[in-house]
Amino acid sequence: MAYRLLVLLAFILLPTGALAAGPHEGLTCAGCHAAHTAKGELIFAVSPNLKDVNKRTGQPNSGTTALCLGCHQAPDKGGIGVKPIESHISHPYGLRSVNSKVAHVPAEFLKDGKFECTACHDPHPSNPNYKYLRIDTSGGAKMDRFCAGCHAKKADAKQSQGLEFFSSMDENRARAFAPIAPTPEKKN
């Protein structure tokens, strides 16, 4: 009887576990969030990477960027080495502000005015986009569309028309919204 019950539970629980594995490297919410074993004031399973120094600011990364780099940085730089990023080939991150002459980032994507990893990436499993980018790039084939989202002045006008930014901050009602139109430059 116990064997039959065990087999029945296996048939019920194994498919459920497979479905729970989100697309973010097969992690579920608990891969990043841990209610009972949280490290720091937020409910994250990984400690923020405070060892890596941001080359642009000369300071250790902080906020969301430090949390992301807790996983996505090489062990010798304070991370655990899961798909480590290379800052010399990545868009700048961990910036204290955004120069409005260079880019117009939607306010919803800035964390306390800072340009963090989550300005470009939404790592939640409901995000279907390539590398969890906030703009659909057709699997990476149309990266120019992604850049045009914030750098409309430097892009072909057609690239920035009709773009939608993905946001899953409310996992139950992920939404897309149009990018902010560039503000005209003031003439002195």
Stockholm file with secondary structure:
# STOCKHOLM 1.0

chainA/1-188         MAYRLLVLLAFILLPTGALAAGPHEGLTCAGCHAAHTAKGELIFAVSPNLKDVNKRTGQPNSGTTALCLGCHQAPDKGGIGVKPIESHISHPYGLRSVNSKVAHVPAEFLKDGKFECTACHDPHPSNPNYKYLRIDTSGGAKMDRFCAGCHAKKADAKQSQGLEFFSSMDENRARAFAPIAPTPEKKN
#=GR chainA/1-188 SS CHHHHHHHHHHHHHHHHHHHCCTTTTCCGGGTBCSSSCCSSSCBSSCCCCSSBCTTTSSBCCHHHHHHHHHSSCGGGTSCCSSCCCGGGSCCCSBSCCCTTTCCCCGGGSBTTBBCGGGTBCCSTTCCSGGGBSSCCTTTTTHHHHHHTTCGGGSCHHHHTTCCEEECSSGGGCEEECCCCCCCCCCC
#=GC SS_cons         CHHHHHHHHHHHHHHHHHHHCCTTTTCCGGGTBCSSSCCSSSCBSSCCCCSSBCTTTSSBCCHHHHHHHHHSSCGGGTSCCSSCCCGGGSCCCSBSCCCTTTCCCCGGGSBTTBBCGGGTBCCSTTCCSGGGBSSCCTTTTTHHHHHHTTCGGGSCHHHHTTCCEEECSSGGGCEEECCCCCCCCCCC
//
